[in-house]
Amino acid sequence: SKDLKGAMEILIEQKRQKLSTVDKLDEHMDFASQLIFAQNRGDLTAENVNQCVLEMMIAAPDTLSVTLFFMLILIAEHPTVEEEMMREIETVMGKQELQS
């Protein structure tokens, strides 16, 4: 709808402004940044960028939940992999408490 599209345009403009003021660009390079730079080069239109970001925002929760579901199923079916993952987490985190 128009409201969602307008909100997306505002978010993209905010991202564009942030990219123009950062010191280390490589720390802020994500998919939205790549789209903005593609528009700057003339490879995409503003409408292309808006549509891509909108589709990411709408589709991401569904694809993420399905991916996580299957990942958890696979981990449950392969206990040795789960044990290796837990050892790696313990190696990296040490005694620190895990957080979301």
Secondary structure, 3 states (H helix, E strand, C coil): CHHHHHHHHHHHHHHHHHHHHCCCHHHHCCHHHHHHHHHHHCCCCHHHHHHHHHHHHHHHHHHHHHHHHHHHHHHHHCHHHHHHHHHHHHHHHCCCCCCC
